[in-house]
């Protein structure tokens, strides 16, 4: 049986290798020229406050990229902007896979099944940029949800509050993080006093999300709504995606048979 120390070292090496593979695969998918030309244009629009709705309100990654790009320029690294973007994506991949590994361990998943799960996740991440830029906010969204799940399983509910603040600066879909905590407490908490105190943390986190959500829109002002191929948001976009072949093709490439296996193995899920 492998020792805990050796498993941690092996996991770290495995995660670094997978993160390198994911990053290389994604850059190969969009093309280095795209990263070096188009990605910087999109980033500059975010900094200028003209990226459109909803992109302009997903500002966290672009704020973090400012000092990183500055460092790369000062160091004289070739193609400093593209190198900064690629390094940032590598760091995001490390963060996601590390959080996933910890999350799987919290669920008492077999160590080697953990590695298989990380491999499948990395495989899916490599196919996730069809008709897209690097989507830094989407990858941070995954990391924030995994971090939130870890904090909830560790019963560190109060840390959901600062996590929600950063997640709200990243993407509006983070509204479900406080709700994830609330539902966990409702269905898993013990005495009523503990439940009320814990639900208060979820309530504070939700308020922080709403304040951040509104503040971003007041700060950047009204933005022109950017639609997907001219489709209206909501059911219009949903219908468009459901009835085009490439949607199902990309889902198959990204997820394979995993959804089917997940449904069939439901009774074996950790309780």
PEHU-V917467 format. One record per backbone hydrogen bond with DSSP energy under -1.0 kcal/mol. CO is the residue of the C=O (numbers start at 1). NH is the residue of the N-H. Records with the same first field share a line. If there is no record, write none. Layout:
# PEHU-V917467
CO->NH + NH
This chain:
# PEHU-V917467
3->7
4->8
5->9
6->10
7->11
8->12
9->13
10->14
11->15
12->16
13->17
14->18
15->19
16->20
17->21
18->22
19->23
20->24
21->25
22->26
23->27
24->28
25->29
26->30
27->31
31->35
32->36
33->37
34->39
37->41
38->42
39->43
40->44
41->45
42->46
43->47
44->48
45->50
52->56
53->226
54->57
55->58
59->63
60->64
61->65
65->69
66->70
67->71
68->72
69->73
70->74
71->75
72->77
79->83
80->84
81->85
82->86
83->87
84->88
85->89
86->90
87->91
88->92
89->93
90->94
91->95
92->96
93->97
94->98
95->99
96->100
97->101
98->102
99->103
100->104
101->105
102->106
103->107
104->109
105->108
110->114
111->115
112->116
113->117
114->118
115->119
116->120
117->121
118->122
119->123
120->124
121->125
122->126
124->127
125->128
129->132
135->139
136->140
137->141
138->142
139->143
140->144
141->145
142->146
143->147
144->148
145->149
146->150
147->151
148->152
149->153
150->154
151->156
152->155
156->159
157->160
158->161
159->163
160->164
161->165
162->166
163->167
164->168
165->169
167->171
169->60
171->174
172->175
173->176
174->177
176->180
177->181
178->182
179->183
180->184
181->185
182->186
183->187
184->188
185->189
191->195
192->196
193->197
194->198
195->199
196->200
197->201
198->202
199->203
200->204
201->205
202->206
203->207
204->208
205->209
206->210
207->211
208->212
209->213
210->214
211->215
212->216
213->217
214->218
215->219
216->220
224->53
228->231
232->237
234->238
235->239
236->240
237->241
238->242
239->243
244->247
245->249
246->250
247->251
248->252
249->253
250->254
251->255
252->256
255->258
257->261
258->262
259->263
260->264
261->265
263->266
265->268
266->269
